[in-house]
């Protein structure tokens, strides 16, 4: 008899505003499943990100079917898993863990999630020169996705230069020499002046981290702007970009498509991404009013 009851969760810091529980549980309800999605917030628990291994083991022992993993644990969790899917291994970042036969298997649905959202929301933009701000776990995923989508060159900028350099090196190993480079934050004005578009993959703009990741004066009408943050759906960066005429992509699509892919991994059932896209618009709208 197929399984019809699931217990899953999300490990991360400051995840109280996450819409993942509602996205998963709404889709499960429509499919007639009993599905409980718990938040495991390391900030609330008062533990360091390095405790992610203990939390994963505890979840497995308590009978969880799987976990989503978010900032700041996507890279730290890897050493505590039994195996990695090829995409997660290539990225060095995990956002989904599936428990099966006593083993914990790491996956990454951020790559496919961002790629699906980008193809849907910015289908015809130029991709010769892309600047990406942020080289963490989400940054690694979206940079790989951007090159998979056909970008000729991605320049990675991060407040931690070594992290940007490591990501650029991994991109060049996977996609070929010269496809990626790293640059410092002070190079942003020059880089954005010559770029086709910018991908923003840092926490700046989230409800807990308001503000702009770089001065609005660096935006211009010929630049497209893709955002990873989805809470709120309209970040200060997107608002400023729209005001100067940029084509924009909010983070809602990535959130939905990565959630849909994770739901499929957890349950083996096919989610309806169209219904989930409608869900996030409704949920984010309600959330923005409440906050």
C-alpha atoms as an extended CHARMM CRD file, in Angstrom:
* protein
*
       291  EXT
         1         1  UNK       CA              0.0000000000        0.0000000000        0.0000000000  PROA      1               0.0000000000
         2         2  UNK       CA              1.5440000000        3.3770000000       -0.9740000000  PROA      2               0.0000000000
         3         3  UNK       CA              2.5330000000        5.7530000000        1.7860000000  PROA      3               0.0000000000
         4         4  UNK       CA             -0.0210000000        8.4920000000        2.4190000000  PROA      4               0.0000000000
         5         5  UNK       CA              1.4410000000       10.1870000000        5.5210000000  PROA      5               0.0000000000
         6         6  UNK       CA              4.6190000000       12.3000000000        5.6170000000  PROA      6               0.0000000000
         7         7  UNK       CA              6.6460000000       14.2030000000        8.2060000000  PROA      7               0.0000000000
         8         8  UNK       CA              9.1840000000       16.6560000000        6.8010000000  PROA      8               0.0000000000
         9         9  UNK       CA             10.9190000000       19.7970000000        8.0140000000  PROA      9               0.0000000000
        10        10  UNK       CA             13.1620000000       22.7600000000        7.2700000000  PROA      10              0.0000000000
        11        11  UNK       CA             16.4770000000       23.4380000000        9.0320000000  PROA      11              0.0000000000
        12        12  UNK       CA             17.8550000000       26.9800000000        8.8820000000  PROA      12              0.0000000000
        13        13  UNK       CA             18.2160000000       30.2410000000       10.7690000000  PROA      13              0.0000000000
        14        14  UNK       CA             15.5010000000       32.8810000000       11.0410000000  PROA      14              0.0000000000
        15        15  UNK       CA             13.0640000000       30.7420000000        9.0650000000  PROA      15              0.0000000000
        16        16  UNK       CA              9.8940000000       31.7710000000       10.8940000000  PROA      16              0.0000000000
        17        17  UNK       CA              8.5600000000       33.6910000000        7.8370000000  PROA      17              0.0000000000
        18        18  UNK       CA              9.1860000000       30.7460000000        5.4720000000  PROA      18              0.0000000000
        19        19  UNK       CA              6.3080000000       29.8510000000        3.1680000000  PROA      19              0.0000000000
        20        20  UNK       CA              7.6460000000       26.3390000000        2.5640000000  PROA      20              0.0000000000
        21        21  UNK       CA              5.3380000000       24.6810000000        5.1210000000  PROA      21              0.0000000000
        22        22  UNK       CA              2.2370000000       26.1750000000        3.5190000000  PROA      22              0.0000000000
        23        23  UNK       CA              3.4050000000       25.4260000000       -0.0380000000  PROA      23              0.0000000000
        24        24  UNK       CA              4.0520000000       21.7610000000        0.7480000000  PROA      24              0.0000000000
        25        25  UNK       CA              1.0170000000       21.2110000000        2.9580000000  PROA      25              0.0000000000
        26        26  UNK       CA             -1.4300000000       22.8630000000        0.5210000000  PROA      26              0.0000000000
        27        27  UNK       CA             -0.2580000000       20.6790000000       -2.3520000000  PROA      27              0.0000000000
        28        28  UNK       CA             -0.3700000000       17.5840000000       -0.1300000000  PROA      28              0.0000000000
        29        29  UNK       CA             -3.9390000000       18.4240000000        0.9220000000  PROA      29              0.0000000000
        30        30  UNK       CA             -4.9950000000       18.6180000000       -2.7100000000  PROA      30              0.0000000000
        31        31  UNK       CA             -3.4730000000       15.1750000000       -3.2610000000  PROA      31              0.0000000000
        32        32  UNK       CA             -5.2100000000       13.6670000000       -0.2460000000  PROA      32              0.0000000000
        33        33  UNK       CA             -2.0540000000       13.1990000000        1.7970000000  PROA      33              0.0000000000
        34        34  UNK       CA             -1.4690000000       13.6780000000        5.5150000000  PROA      34              0.0000000000
        35        35  UNK       CA              1.6050000000       15.8940000000        5.4220000000  PROA      35              0.0000000000
        36        36  UNK       CA              3.2000000000       17.7490000000        8.3320000000  PROA      36              0.0000000000
        37        37  UNK       CA              5.9940000000       20.2540000000        7.6550000000  PROA      37              0.0000000000
        38        38  UNK       CA              7.9390000000       21.4810000000       10.7010000000  PROA      38              0.0000000000
        39        39  UNK       CA             10.3330000000       24.4240000000       11.0710000000  PROA      39              0.0000000000
        40        40  UNK       CA             13.6060000000       23.6420000000       12.8770000000  PROA      40              0.0000000000
        41        41  UNK       CA             15.1240000000       27.0780000000       13.4800000000  PROA      41              0.0000000000
        42        42  UNK       CA             18.6880000000       26.9980000000       14.8120000000  PROA      42              0.0000000000
        43        43  UNK       CA             18.3520000000       30.6240000000       15.9380000000  PROA      43              0.0000000000
        44        44  UNK       CA             15.3000000000       29.7870000000       18.0410000000  PROA      44              0.0000000000
        45        45  UNK       CA             17.0050000000       26.6540000000       19.3660000000  PROA      45              0.0000000000
        46        46  UNK       CA             20.1160000000       28.6640000000       20.2700000000  PROA      46              0.0000000000
        47        47  UNK       CA             22.5160000000       26.3270000000       18.4580000000  PROA      47              0.0000000000
        48        48  UNK       CA             25.2890000000       27.0050000000       15.9570000000  PROA      48              0.0000000000
        49        49  UNK       CA             24.9700000000       26.1440000000       12.2450000000  PROA      49              0.0000000000
        50        50  UNK       CA             27.4730000000       23.3540000000       12.8600000000  PROA      50              0.0000000000
        51        51  UNK       CA             24.7490000000       21.5640000000       14.8680000000  PROA      51              0.0000000000
        52        52  UNK       CA             22.9990000000       20.6940000000       11.5990000000  PROA      52              0.0000000000
        53        53  UNK       CA             24.4520000000       17.1740000000       11.7180000000  PROA      53              0.0000000000
        54        54  UNK       CA             22.9110000000       16.5020000000       15.1190000000  PROA      54              0.0000000000
        55        55  UNK       CA             19.5700000000       17.8710000000       13.9000000000  PROA      55              0.0000000000
        56        56  UNK       CA             19.5990000000       15.6810000000       10.7830000000  PROA      56              0.0000000000
        57        57  UNK       CA             20.3550000000       12.5860000000       12.8640000000  PROA      57              0.0000000000
        58        58  UNK       CA             17.6180000000       13.4770000000       15.3470000000  PROA      58              0.0000000000
        59        59  UNK       CA             15.0910000000       13.9700000000       12.5370000000  PROA      59              0.0000000000
        60        60  UNK       CA             15.9650000000       10.6080000000       11.0260000000  PROA      60              0.0000000000
        61        61  UNK       CA             15.6540000000        8.9000000000       14.4290000000  PROA      61              0.0000000000
        62        62  UNK       CA             12.2790000000       10.5850000000       15.0220000000  PROA      62              0.0000000000
        63        63  UNK       CA             10.8660000000        9.1950000000       11.7930000000  PROA      63              0.0000000000
        64        64  UNK       CA             11.0330000000       12.1980000000        9.4570000000  PROA      64              0.0000000000
        65        65  UNK       CA             10.7560000000       11.3270000000        5.7670000000  PROA      65              0.0000000000
        66        66  UNK       CA             12.9840000000       14.2040000000        4.6900000000  PROA      66              0.0000000000
        67        67  UNK       CA             14.2420000000       17.7130000000        5.3060000000  PROA      67              0.0000000000
        68        68  UNK       CA             14.7890000000       20.9170000000        3.4360000000  PROA      68              0.0000000000
        69        69  UNK       CA             17.9920000000       22.7590000000        4.3300000000  PROA      69              0.0000000000
        70        70  UNK       CA             18.4970000000       26.4980000000        4.0080000000  PROA      70              0.0000000000
        71        71  UNK       CA             20.8960000000       29.2910000000        5.0250000000  PROA      71              0.0000000000
        72        72  UNK       CA             23.3820000000       28.8950000000        6.6750000000  PROA      72              0.0000000000
        73        73  UNK       CA             23.4940000000       25.0820000000        6.5840000000  PROA      73              0.0000000000
        74        74  UNK       CA             23.4220000000       24.0990000000        2.8740000000  PROA      74              0.0000000000
        75        75  UNK       CA             27.1490000000       23.4070000000        2.7330000000  PROA      75              0.0000000000
        76        76  UNK       CA             27.7240000000       22.3890000000        6.3580000000  PROA      76              0.0000000000
        77        77  UNK       CA             25.2060000000       19.5480000000        6.1360000000  PROA      77              0.0000000000
        78        78  UNK       CA             27.1190000000       17.6370000000        3.4570000000  PROA      78              0.0000000000
        79        79  UNK       CA             29.6160000000       15.8840000000        5.7460000000  PROA      79              0.0000000000
        80        80  UNK       CA             26.7170000000       14.4450000000        7.7470000000  PROA      80              0.0000000000
        81        81  UNK       CA             25.0060000000       12.6970000000        4.8220000000  PROA      81              0.0000000000
        82        82  UNK       CA             25.4500000000        9.1680000000        3.5260000000  PROA      82              0.0000000000
        83        83  UNK       CA             25.3550000000       10.0530000000       -0.1800000000  PROA      83              0.0000000000
        84        84  UNK       CA             24.8200000000       12.9460000000       -2.5840000000  PROA      84              0.0000000000
        85        85  UNK       CA             22.8710000000       13.1340000000       -5.8180000000  PROA      85              0.0000000000
        86        86  UNK       CA             25.1240000000       14.2490000000       -8.7290000000  PROA      86              0.0000000000
        87        87  UNK       CA             23.7100000000       17.7960000000       -8.8210000000  PROA      87              0.0000000000
        88        88  UNK       CA             24.3450000000       18.3460000000       -5.1000000000  PROA      88              0.0000000000
        89        89  UNK       CA             27.8350000000       16.8770000000       -5.3760000000  PROA      89              0.0000000000
        90        90  UNK       CA             28.7160000000       19.1650000000       -8.2830000000  PROA      90              0.0000000000
        91        91  UNK       CA             27.4420000000       22.1980000000       -6.3620000000  PROA      91              0.0000000000
        92        92  UNK       CA             28.8120000000       21.4010000000       -2.9380000000  PROA      92              0.0000000000
        93        93  UNK       CA             25.4410000000       22.4790000000       -1.5110000000  PROA      93              0.0000000000
        94        94  UNK       CA             22.3400000000       20.5810000000       -0.3820000000  PROA      94              0.0000000000
        95        95  UNK       CA             18.8320000000       21.9430000000        0.1130000000  PROA      95              0.0000000000
        96        96  UNK       CA             16.9120000000       18.6690000000        0.3130000000  PROA      96              0.0000000000
        97        97  UNK       CA             17.6320000000       15.5200000000        2.3280000000  PROA      97              0.0000000000
        98        98  UNK       CA             15.6370000000       12.3310000000        1.7830000000  PROA      98              0.0000000000
        99        99  UNK       CA             15.6650000000        9.5610000000        4.3850000000  PROA      99              0.0000000000
       100       100  UNK       CA             15.3680000000        6.0880000000        2.8630000000  PROA      100             0.0000000000
       101       101  UNK       CA             16.3900000000        2.6880000000        4.1950000000  PROA      101             0.0000000000
       102       102  UNK       CA             18.1820000000        4.2740000000        7.1300000000  PROA      102             0.0000000000
       103       103  UNK       CA             20.3060000000        6.5310000000        4.8950000000  PROA      103             0.0000000000
       104       104  UNK       CA             20.3240000000       10.2840000000        4.3990000000  PROA      104             0.0000000000
       105       105  UNK       CA             20.6720000000       11.3090000000        0.7430000000  PROA      105             0.0000000000
       106       106  UNK       CA             21.3920000000       14.9290000000       -0.2110000000  PROA      106             0.0000000000
       107       107  UNK       CA             19.8660000000       16.6230000000       -3.2490000000  PROA      107             0.0000000000
       108       108  UNK       CA             19.7650000000       20.1480000000       -4.6300000000  PROA      108             0.0000000000
       109       109  UNK       CA             16.5170000000       21.4250000000       -6.1170000000  PROA      109             0.0000000000
       110       110  UNK       CA             17.6140000000       25.0760000000       -6.0900000000  PROA      110             0.0000000000
       111       111  UNK       CA             19.3150000000       24.6370000000       -9.4900000000  PROA      111             0.0000000000
       112       112  UNK       CA             16.2990000000       23.2280000000      -11.2650000000  PROA      112             0.0000000000
       113       113  UNK       CA             14.0310000000       25.6150000000       -9.3500000000  PROA      113             0.0000000000
       114       114  UNK       CA             15.8880000000       28.7350000000      -10.4680000000  PROA      114             0.0000000000
       115       115  UNK       CA             16.2900000000       27.4670000000      -14.0410000000  PROA      115             0.0000000000
       116       116  UNK       CA             12.5580000000       26.7660000000      -14.3810000000  PROA      116             0.0000000000
       117       117  UNK       CA             11.6340000000       30.1360000000      -12.8970000000  PROA      117             0.0000000000
       118       118  UNK       CA             14.0980000000       32.0390000000      -15.0970000000  PROA      118             0.0000000000
       119       119  UNK       CA             12.9820000000       30.2770000000      -18.2820000000  PROA      119             0.0000000000
       120       120  UNK       CA              9.3810000000       31.1340000000      -17.4280000000  PROA      120             0.0000000000
       121       121  UNK       CA              9.8710000000       34.7310000000      -16.2550000000  PROA      121             0.0000000000
       122       122  UNK       CA             12.7810000000       36.0700000000      -18.3630000000  PROA      122             0.0000000000
       123       123  UNK       CA             12.6840000000       33.8540000000      -21.4500000000  PROA      123             0.0000000000
       124       124  UNK       CA             14.2480000000       36.1690000000      -24.0210000000  PROA      124             0.0000000000
       125       125  UNK       CA             16.8190000000       38.2670000000      -22.1560000000  PROA      125             0.0000000000
       126       126  UNK       CA             20.4580000000       38.4250000000      -23.3290000000  PROA      126             0.0000000000
       127       127  UNK       CA             22.8750000000       36.1960000000      -21.4300000000  PROA      127             0.0000000000
       128       128  UNK       CA             26.3220000000       37.1550000000      -22.6930000000  PROA      128             0.0000000000
       129       129  UNK       CA             27.5730000000       38.8720000000      -19.5300000000  PROA      129             0.0000000000
       130       130  UNK       CA             25.9160000000       38.1220000000      -16.1960000000  PROA      130             0.0000000000
       131       131  UNK       CA             26.9260000000       39.4620000000      -12.7960000000  PROA      131             0.0000000000
       132       132  UNK       CA             25.9410000000       37.4810000000       -9.7290000000  PROA      132             0.0000000000
       133       133  UNK       CA             26.0490000000       38.9300000000       -6.2370000000  PROA      133             0.0000000000
       134       134  UNK       CA             26.3870000000       36.1980000000       -3.6080000000  PROA      134             0.0000000000
       135       135  UNK       CA             28.3800000000       32.9560000000       -3.5730000000  PROA      135             0.0000000000
       136       136  UNK       CA             26.8000000000       30.9990000000       -0.7140000000  PROA      136             0.0000000000
       137       137  UNK       CA             24.6830000000       27.8760000000       -0.9970000000  PROA      137             0.0000000000
       138       138  UNK       CA             21.9160000000       29.5580000000       -3.0000000000  PROA      138             0.0000000000
       139       139  UNK       CA             24.5140000000       31.4380000000       -5.0370000000  PROA      139             0.0000000000
       140       140  UNK       CA             26.2470000000       28.2330000000       -6.0700000000  PROA      140             0.0000000000
       141       141  UNK       CA             22.9370000000       26.8170000000       -7.2770000000  PROA      141             0.0000000000
       142       142  UNK       CA             21.8040000000       29.8240000000       -9.2870000000  PROA      142             0.0000000000
       143       143  UNK       CA             25.2440000000       30.3280000000      -10.8700000000  PROA      143             0.0000000000
       144       144  UNK       CA             25.2040000000       26.7400000000      -12.1170000000  PROA      144             0.0000000000
       145       145  UNK       CA             21.6430000000       27.2350000000      -13.3140000000  PROA      145             0.0000000000
       146       146  UNK       CA             22.5070000000       30.4590000000      -15.1440000000  PROA      146             0.0000000000
       147       147  UNK       CA             25.3190000000       28.7830000000      -17.0820000000  PROA      147             0.0000000000
       148       148  UNK       CA             23.0870000000       25.7840000000      -17.7870000000  PROA      148             0.0000000000
       149       149  UNK       CA             20.5240000000       28.2210000000      -19.2410000000  PROA      149             0.0000000000
       150       150  UNK       CA             23.1300000000       29.3890000000      -21.7470000000  PROA      150             0.0000000000
       151       151  UNK       CA             24.9470000000       32.3270000000      -20.1520000000  PROA      151             0.0000000000
       152       152  UNK       CA             28.2980000000       32.8690000000      -21.8240000000  PROA      152             0.0000000000
       153       153  UNK       CA             30.0570000000       34.3210000000      -18.7820000000  PROA      153             0.0000000000
       154       154  UNK       CA             29.2040000000       34.8260000000      -15.1110000000  PROA      154             0.0000000000
       155       155  UNK       CA             31.1570000000       37.0950000000      -12.7820000000  PROA      155             0.0000000000
       156       156  UNK       CA             30.6550000000       36.1710000000       -9.1250000000  PROA      156             0.0000000000
       157       157  UNK       CA             30.9020000000       38.9290000000       -6.5140000000  PROA      157             0.0000000000
       158       158  UNK       CA             30.8350000000       38.2410000000       -2.7940000000  PROA      158             0.0000000000
       159       159  UNK       CA             31.8100000000       40.0300000000        0.4140000000  PROA      159             0.0000000000
       160       160  UNK       CA             34.0580000000       36.9950000000        1.0660000000  PROA      160             0.0000000000
       161       161  UNK       CA             36.5180000000       37.0090000000       -1.8750000000  PROA      161             0.0000000000
       162       162  UNK       CA             37.6970000000       33.4450000000       -1.2610000000  PROA      162             0.0000000000
       163       163  UNK       CA             34.1350000000       32.1560000000       -1.4960000000  PROA      163             0.0000000000
       164       164  UNK       CA             33.6130000000       33.9400000000       -4.8260000000  PROA      164             0.0000000000
       165       165  UNK       CA             36.9080000000       32.5530000000       -6.1430000000  PROA      165             0.0000000000
       166       166  UNK       CA             36.0150000000       29.0120000000       -5.0720000000  PROA      166             0.0000000000
       167       167  UNK       CA             32.6360000000       29.1940000000       -6.7920000000  PROA      167             0.0000000000
       168       168  UNK       CA             34.1340000000       30.6220000000       -9.9970000000  PROA      168             0.0000000000
       169       169  UNK       CA             36.7280000000       27.8250000000      -10.0150000000  PROA      169             0.0000000000
       170       170  UNK       CA             34.0310000000       25.1580000000       -9.6020000000  PROA      170             0.0000000000
       171       171  UNK       CA             31.9940000000       26.7110000000      -12.4290000000  PROA      171             0.0000000000
       172       172  UNK       CA             35.0010000000       26.6770000000      -14.7520000000  PROA      172             0.0000000000
       173       173  UNK       CA             35.6950000000       23.0380000000      -13.9050000000  PROA      173             0.0000000000
       174       174  UNK       CA             32.1360000000       22.0650000000      -14.7410000000  PROA      174             0.0000000000
       175       175  UNK       CA             31.3560000000       24.3120000000      -17.7080000000  PROA      175             0.0000000000
       176       176  UNK       CA             34.7950000000       24.9430000000      -19.1870000000  PROA      176             0.0000000000
       177       177  UNK       CA             37.6550000000       27.4170000000      -18.7190000000  PROA      177             0.0000000000
       178       178  UNK       CA             36.7890000000       31.0960000000      -18.9270000000  PROA      178             0.0000000000
       179       179  UNK       CA             33.0410000000       30.7270000000      -18.2800000000  PROA      179             0.0000000000
       180       180  UNK       CA             33.2430000000       32.3260000000      -14.8250000000  PROA      180             0.0000000000
       181       181  UNK       CA             35.3570000000       34.7780000000      -12.8510000000  PROA      181             0.0000000000
       182       182  UNK       CA             35.3900000000       36.2470000000       -9.3520000000  PROA      182             0.0000000000
       183       183  UNK       CA             35.4970000000       39.9360000000       -8.4940000000  PROA      183             0.0000000000
       184       184  UNK       CA             35.4440000000       42.1350000000       -5.4080000000  PROA      184             0.0000000000
       185       185  UNK       CA             32.5360000000       44.2920000000       -4.2910000000  PROA      185             0.0000000000
       186       186  UNK       CA             34.2970000000       47.4790000000       -5.3440000000  PROA      186             0.0000000000
       187       187  UNK       CA             34.2220000000       46.2350000000       -8.9470000000  PROA      187             0.0000000000
       188       188  UNK       CA             30.4050000000       46.2120000000       -9.0430000000  PROA      188             0.0000000000
       189       189  UNK       CA             29.9430000000       49.6640000000      -10.6580000000  PROA      189             0.0000000000
       190       190  UNK       CA             32.2090000000       48.7160000000      -13.5570000000  PROA      190             0.0000000000
       191       191  UNK       CA             30.7610000000       45.2210000000      -13.9030000000  PROA      191             0.0000000000
       192       192  UNK       CA             27.1280000000       46.3160000000      -13.8750000000  PROA      192             0.0000000000
       193       193  UNK       CA             27.8250000000       49.0370000000      -16.4240000000  PROA      193             0.0000000000
       194       194  UNK       CA             28.8050000000       46.3750000000      -18.9490000000  PROA      194             0.0000000000
       195       195  UNK       CA             26.4630000000       43.5470000000      -17.9300000000  PROA      195             0.0000000000
       196       196  UNK       CA             23.3120000000       42.1990000000      -19.5580000000  PROA      196             0.0000000000
       197       197  UNK       CA             21.8350000000       41.2780000000      -16.2130000000  PROA      197             0.0000000000
       198       198  UNK       CA             22.4060000000       40.7350000000      -12.5070000000  PROA      198             0.0000000000
       199       199  UNK       CA             21.3630000000       37.8620000000      -10.2800000000  PROA      199             0.0000000000
       200       200  UNK       CA             21.0040000000       38.7340000000       -6.6050000000  PROA      200             0.0000000000
       201       201  UNK       CA             21.6750000000       35.7870000000       -4.2800000000  PROA      201             0.0000000000
       202       202  UNK       CA             22.3600000000       37.2610000000       -0.8360000000  PROA      202             0.0000000000
       203       203  UNK       CA             19.9380000000       37.6030000000        2.1220000000  PROA      203             0.0000000000
       204       204  UNK       CA             19.7340000000       41.3990000000        1.6780000000  PROA      204             0.0000000000
       205       205  UNK       CA             16.1400000000       42.3880000000        1.0560000000  PROA      205             0.0000000000
       206       206  UNK       CA             14.6330000000       39.6260000000        3.1760000000  PROA      206             0.0000000000
       207       207  UNK       CA             12.1990000000       40.6450000000        5.8990000000  PROA      207             0.0000000000
       208       208  UNK       CA             14.9590000000       40.2050000000        8.4830000000  PROA      208             0.0000000000
       209       209  UNK       CA             17.6260000000       41.9150000000        6.3260000000  PROA      209             0.0000000000
       210       210  UNK       CA             15.9570000000       44.9220000000        4.6600000000  PROA      210             0.0000000000
       211       211  UNK       CA             17.7740000000       47.2130000000        2.2630000000  PROA      211             0.0000000000
       212       212  UNK       CA             19.5030000000       47.2260000000       -1.0960000000  PROA      212             0.0000000000
       213       213  UNK       CA             22.4880000000       44.9890000000       -1.9070000000  PROA      213             0.0000000000
       214       214  UNK       CA             24.0940000000       47.8080000000       -3.9210000000  PROA      214             0.0000000000
       215       215  UNK       CA             23.2850000000       51.4660000000       -4.6920000000  PROA      215             0.0000000000
       216       216  UNK       CA             20.1810000000       51.9560000000       -6.8260000000  PROA      216             0.0000000000
       217       217  UNK       CA             22.1720000000       54.3650000000       -9.0210000000  PROA      217             0.0000000000
       218       218  UNK       CA             23.9380000000       51.3480000000      -10.5410000000  PROA      218             0.0000000000
       219       219  UNK       CA             20.6850000000       50.1480000000      -12.1040000000  PROA      219             0.0000000000
       220       220  UNK       CA             19.7790000000       51.1280000000      -15.6790000000  PROA      220             0.0000000000
       221       221  UNK       CA             16.9410000000       50.2940000000      -18.0230000000  PROA      221             0.0000000000
       222       222  UNK       CA             18.9260000000       47.8700000000      -20.2050000000  PROA      222             0.0000000000
       223       223  UNK       CA             19.7940000000       45.6210000000      -17.2600000000  PROA      223             0.0000000000
       224       224  UNK       CA             17.6280000000       42.6650000000      -16.2470000000  PROA      224             0.0000000000
       225       225  UNK       CA             17.4630000000       41.8230000000      -12.5370000000  PROA      225             0.0000000000
       226       226  UNK       CA             16.7220000000       38.3700000000      -11.0890000000  PROA      226             0.0000000000
       227       227  UNK       CA             16.0640000000       38.0420000000       -7.3610000000  PROA      227             0.0000000000
       228       228  UNK       CA             16.4100000000       34.9510000000       -5.1730000000  PROA      228             0.0000000000
       229       229  UNK       CA             14.7190000000       36.4670000000       -2.0950000000  PROA      229             0.0000000000
       230       230  UNK       CA             10.9750000000       35.7530000000       -2.0830000000  PROA      230             0.0000000000
       231       231  UNK       CA              9.8870000000       37.1260000000        1.2700000000  PROA      231             0.0000000000
       232       232  UNK       CA              8.8220000000       39.7870000000        0.4290000000  PROA      232             0.0000000000
       233       233  UNK       CA              8.1100000000       39.0480000000       -3.2240000000  PROA      233             0.0000000000
       234       234  UNK       CA              8.8520000000       42.6730000000       -4.0840000000  PROA      234             0.0000000000
       235       235  UNK       CA             12.2090000000       43.4930000000       -2.5160000000  PROA      235             0.0000000000
       236       236  UNK       CA             13.6660000000       46.9810000000       -2.4450000000  PROA      236             0.0000000000
       237       237  UNK       CA             16.0030000000       45.9180000000       -5.2590000000  PROA      237             0.0000000000
       238       238  UNK       CA             13.1360000000       44.8330000000       -7.5050000000  PROA      238             0.0000000000
       239       239  UNK       CA             11.1670000000       47.9620000000       -6.7410000000  PROA      239             0.0000000000
       240       240  UNK       CA             14.1460000000       50.1710000000       -7.6250000000  PROA      240             0.0000000000
       241       241  UNK       CA             14.8400000000       48.1200000000      -10.7690000000  PROA      241             0.0000000000
       242       242  UNK       CA             11.2600000000       48.4360000000      -12.0120000000  PROA      242             0.0000000000
       243       243  UNK       CA             11.3290000000       52.1770000000      -11.4230000000  PROA      243             0.0000000000
       244       244  UNK       CA             14.1720000000       52.5480000000      -13.9410000000  PROA      244             0.0000000000
       245       245  UNK       CA             12.6100000000       50.1440000000      -16.4500000000  PROA      245             0.0000000000
       246       246  UNK       CA             14.5440000000       46.9260000000      -15.8340000000  PROA      246             0.0000000000
       247       247  UNK       CA             13.0470000000       43.5640000000      -16.7330000000  PROA      247             0.0000000000
       248       248  UNK       CA             12.7560000000       41.7390000000      -13.4070000000  PROA      248             0.0000000000
       249       249  UNK       CA             12.2080000000       38.3000000000      -11.9090000000  PROA      249             0.0000000000
       250       250  UNK       CA             11.1200000000       37.8690000000       -8.2960000000  PROA      250             0.0000000000
       251       251  UNK       CA             12.1560000000       34.9460000000       -6.1100000000  PROA      251             0.0000000000
       252       252  UNK       CA              8.6990000000       33.4030000000       -5.9180000000  PROA      252             0.0000000000
       253       253  UNK       CA              9.1220000000       31.1550000000       -8.9330000000  PROA      253             0.0000000000
       254       254  UNK       CA             12.3710000000       29.6740000000       -7.6460000000  PROA      254             0.0000000000
       255       255  UNK       CA             10.7440000000       29.0550000000       -4.2600000000  PROA      255             0.0000000000
       256       256  UNK       CA              7.8480000000       27.2350000000       -5.9130000000  PROA      256             0.0000000000
       257       257  UNK       CA              9.7850000000       25.1410000000       -8.4170000000  PROA      257             0.0000000000
       258       258  UNK       CA             12.3960000000       24.0430000000       -5.8700000000  PROA      258             0.0000000000
       259       259  UNK       CA              9.5660000000       23.1790000000       -3.4500000000  PROA      259             0.0000000000
       260       260  UNK       CA              7.7810000000       21.2080000000       -6.1680000000  PROA      260             0.0000000000
       261       261  UNK       CA             10.9600000000       19.2500000000       -6.9130000000  PROA      261             0.0000000000
       262       262  UNK       CA             11.4900000000       18.5790000000       -3.1870000000  PROA      262             0.0000000000
       263       263  UNK       CA              7.8530000000       17.4520000000       -2.8140000000  PROA      263             0.0000000000
       264       264  UNK       CA              8.4290000000       14.9700000000       -5.6420000000  PROA      264             0.0000000000
       265       265  UNK       CA             11.5580000000       13.6290000000       -3.9220000000  PROA      265             0.0000000000
       266       266  UNK       CA              9.7880000000       13.2890000000       -0.5580000000  PROA      266             0.0000000000
       267       267  UNK       CA              6.6100000000       11.6380000000       -1.8480000000  PROA      267             0.0000000000
       268       268  UNK       CA              7.2940000000       10.1750000000       -5.2800000000  PROA      268             0.0000000000
       269       269  UNK       CA              4.1850000000       12.0230000000       -6.4470000000  PROA      269             0.0000000000
       270       270  UNK       CA              3.9070000000       14.6650000000       -9.1540000000  PROA      270             0.0000000000
       271       271  UNK       CA              3.0930000000       18.1520000000       -7.8060000000  PROA      271             0.0000000000
       272       272  UNK       CA              1.1090000000       20.7400000000       -9.7260000000  PROA      272             0.0000000000
       273       273  UNK       CA              3.5430000000       23.6690000000      -10.0090000000  PROA      273             0.0000000000
       274       274  UNK       CA              0.8580000000       25.8820000000      -11.5270000000  PROA      274             0.0000000000
       275       275  UNK       CA             -1.3170000000       25.5240000000       -8.4510000000  PROA      275             0.0000000000
       276       276  UNK       CA              1.7190000000       26.1440000000       -6.2370000000  PROA      276             0.0000000000
       277       277  UNK       CA              2.5230000000       29.3510000000       -8.1320000000  PROA      277             0.0000000000
       278       278  UNK       CA             -0.9840000000       30.5620000000       -7.3840000000  PROA      278             0.0000000000
       279       279  UNK       CA             -0.4410000000       29.5740000000       -3.7460000000  PROA      279             0.0000000000
       280       280  UNK       CA              2.7150000000       31.6340000000       -3.2960000000  PROA      280             0.0000000000
       281       281  UNK       CA              1.1130000000       34.7340000000       -4.7760000000  PROA      281             0.0000000000
       282       282  UNK       CA             -1.7390000000       34.4030000000       -2.3230000000  PROA      282             0.0000000000
       283       283  UNK       CA              0.4740000000       33.4780000000        0.6480000000  PROA      283             0.0000000000
       284       284  UNK       CA              3.0220000000       36.2160000000        0.0470000000  PROA      284             0.0000000000
       285       285  UNK       CA              0.2790000000       38.7790000000       -0.3310000000  PROA      285             0.0000000000
       286       286  UNK       CA             -1.2920000000       37.7510000000        2.9640000000  PROA      286             0.0000000000
       287       287  UNK       CA              2.1130000000       37.6440000000        4.6200000000  PROA      287             0.0000000000
       288       288  UNK       CA              3.0520000000       41.1370000000        3.4940000000  PROA      288             0.0000000000
       289       289  UNK       CA             -0.1230000000       42.4970000000        5.0490000000  PROA      289             0.0000000000
       290       290  UNK       CA              0.5330000000       40.7140000000        8.3280000000  PROA      290             0.0000000000
       291       291  UNK       CA              4.0820000000       41.9320000000        8.5320000000  PROA      291             0.0000000000
